[in-house]
Amino acid sequence: MKREYPASPVAGVAAVVFRGSEVLLVRRGNEPSKGKLGIPGGVVELGETAEEAVVREVEEETGIRVKPLRVLDVLDSIERDDEGGIRFHYVLLEFLCEPIGGNLNASSDVSEALWAPLKGLGELDVMPRTRAFIESVAREENL
């Protein structure tokens, strides 16, 4: 399946994972948002449930094993090129997950994985929409 200039939207997943007052972040190694910090996630593979995909993607990208708790949001991420063509279109299921094991280690398609303090997100190169989403979920979770 083509991710860039796809024939139809691509199903994806992402995880908000808290450890105390920290959140799990990754630095994207590929477009879209290459080089930016965001929450771990990726594309759902054929025959895989969304929950299976989020567990696999988080472990592949960060080395951390997670348990999905619930879907937080479903959103469209659409990026157009200068001519108005659809360069990327993802339909994303955003999960709240809890860490259950593993060792932090950046791999797969990310260049960095880290536990970032929630109070310091504004000082990091986190995508603004992602930062706002993480902060909203943290408030809801009383963190």
Buried (B, 14 or more C-beta within 10 A) or exposed (E): EEBEEBEEBBBBBBBBBBEEEBBBBBBBBBEBBEEBBBBBBBBBEEEBEBBBBBBBBBBBBBBBBBBBBEBBBEBEBEBEEEEEEBBBBBBBBBBBBEBEEEEEEBBBBBEEBBBBEBEEBEEBEBBEEBBEBBBEBBEEEEB
